[in-house]
Each structure stands twice: as structure tokens, then as C-alpha cells.
Amino acid sequence: MKYERMPIEIESPEEYGYEKIKYNLSESSIADQTLSSLGLTIPDLTLLYNEHQGSTQLRDIIASDAGVSRDDVLITGGAAGALFIIATSQLSSDDHIVVVRPNYATNIETPRAIGCQISYVDLTFDDGFQPDLSYLEYCITPKTKILSITCPHNPTGTSISRQALDSLVALTKQKDCILLVDETYRDVHYGTQLPVAASLADHVISVSSLSKSYGVPGIRLGWIITRDQKLQTTFLAAKEQISISGSVINEWIASELLSRKQTLLKETNAEMESRLQLVKSWVEREEMIEWVEPVGGVVCFPKITKEPAGGIDAFYKRLLNKYQTYVGPGHWFEMPDAFFRLGFGWPTREELLGGMEAISKALRDSEN
């Protein structure tokens, strides 16, 4: 495999330095939680090799919510670990994958590192960042092993309909390939919530984690769901060769959080919907910005409609250096820098409002 660092990681706020940023609107999760904010005190756990698939209690909780069985769930090192296991176990240089773009970088970069053939289905602003299902079908070849989508979508916050999801399940079944659905943002939504895709058919794989919707990326806890036990055995073999098992501490924390899932999500969804309205009000006032309104997750992908003073590059430099405000430029997602990802779940409300005001000023300011 040929690894290359991803721009989104090279330019991440933790690499740049949090202390240099006043208004961090680049993050893609809710605010980072602490053990105390979650009301957790870690007990005197035995630090043994955990169950290789993941703790029985944790898998039971996830399976119950997804409408599958415990053995359909494999606990992984975050969603990134899940996606790595799937790609490296299912793809080779002789295989082909179809993937939507823009996308979370790992969904693209790991297949690239493997050296497989990739067909991109580019989502467009004018189409509301909705995939063209007929083009998706056109891209599938006899060598296609995986059709990869995200839902809700990162970085746009859009989502496909239930009808479109059912169509993709049927299409991939007909074409004898895997449908991989990255559902990391599924638990934060502003309307109808789709079912866990893997519950719909044996050839469908769902991936999720606690990083984005629960604010605990530091425990690196994700999972793979598939009803195909042959695939699960392969994924378990990969996990065992990477890490043998997961952390008993991480999985204890995850079990505690997910056992209180409904209470936590009720509060999170109410807060995120309120924040989304703040962003919507700003977009409606800001003549140099337009967007496709998100229906899930805590990010959106606004578009700059008029060239800022001095050009796009000057805008980003001014925004960071003068206004100490950070957003995710389009090139993080292989899109023009007229687009940027704005995360409204991680900053405080005051920081969110201050950051949006700074963007408006930086768009017009002619001084660096």
C-alpha cells in the first residue's frame, strides 16, 4: 500500500495549533466531552484482552438499536478503523470501487493507497448534493466490489431519501457488489431518520462511531454492522491482526453512553437544531454565501458566490491570520475552495456567532 497524508489531516486544527484559533468552525463533531461532563467515573476495570468482536454488552446495545443480532456487530477503532478494515480486506489492485465525492477523506484515500480502480460520482451544488442514481449504476462494472456512500453526508449534511436507499440496496444486490454506507452522523438528524442500512440486506455494510454525534473522538470507538457472517469473519480476522481486541476502557465508556442514548440524543438534537437555525439566519443575511441546508449531522458546505476581496486564497489567509477563524476549505474534500465546511456543533454558540461574523468581514475586507 502507498500511504500519503491527507490535506484534511495536515491542515487540521490540532496540527495547526488550537491556541492560534479563536473561532474554530472547522470541526465535524459536537463539542468534545469529558468524563465529568458525561457523569462518568471509570471503575476498577481489569485490563485484560477484551472479547475480540467487542464486549457482549456493547454489541447487544448497538444491535438492538440497529435491528440486527449481536454477531452482526464488530467493534473497531473508530469509523476510520472500520473503513480501513473493509477496504483492505475487500479491495486489491485488480478491483474497482464506486465512491461519492466530496467525502470523508478515508473513504477515498484508503482505496487509493491500495491502488484499486476508482470511479467517482461527484455531487454538485446545483443538484442539492444528491447522487445521480442512474450514473451510479453506469459506474458499476464486473470488477466493482464496493459502492460507497455516506448518509448523512460529510461535508454537506445532506441525505438521500428512503426510496433512494432502497434503490441502491436493490441495485447492488443485482450487480453482486457490497453497498457500504458510512452512517457516522445518523444519530443527529432534523427530520426523518433512515434505518440502519445493514438491517435491510445481507450484502449491505453500515459503519458508524461515537466520535461525531457523541463528542468522544478520543476513545476511538466505532463499529461495522453486516448480516453476512462470512464478511464478519474476515473483518474479525483483520481486526485481530491489527489490534487483537479493543480497549476495555473505551468499550466500557461506549456502553455507558449508549445505554443513555435516548436521553443524550434528545438534548443533542435539540441543541443542534437550534444552532442550525443560527447558521440558516446568517446564510439568509449573507449575500456572498449560499448553501444546501443540512438535514443531518453538524456540518454544512456553504459556497462563496462572489469573489472575496483579493481572491479566494487571500480570504482564507485573512480569515485565519486577522480574524483567527478556521473553516475547512474545499480542497480538503477535492472541491474548489469557493466551498468550505462549516461545523456548527463543536464551538460554543458565542464562538459560532463570532466565527460567522468574522467570515462575513473577511469576505469583504481588503486588508490582510
Secondary structure, 3 states (H helix, E strand, C coil): CCCCCCHHHHCCHHHHCHHHCCEECCCCCCCCCCCCCCCCCCCCCCCCCCCCCCCHHHHHHHHHHHCCCHHHEEEECHHHHHHHHHHHHHCCCCCEEEEEECCCCHHHHHHHHHCCEEEEEECCCCCCCCCCHHHHHHHCCCCEEEEEEECCCCCCCCCCCHHHHHHHHHHHHHHCCEEEEECCCCCCECCCCCCCHHHCCCCEEEEEECHHHHCCHHHCCEEEECCCHHHHHHHHHHHHHHCCCCCHHHHHHHHHHHHCHHHHHHHHHHHHHHHHHHHHHHHHHCCCEECCCCCECCEECCEECCCCCCCHHHHHHHHHHCCCEECEEHHHHCCCCCEEEEECCCCCHHHHHHHHHHHHHHHHCCCC
